[in-house]
Amino acid sequence: HIDQAQPQSPDPQRPERLLRMAFQGINKGTEN
């Protein structure tokens, strides 16, 4: 299902995880 989700990206989980980590960091920074 990963290939169907984003066939253009060889590893969609990698950028997705980085984006999530970045968003979480920003959210935590703004919250605190």
Helices and strands as residue ranges (DSSP letters): H 2-5, H 13-31
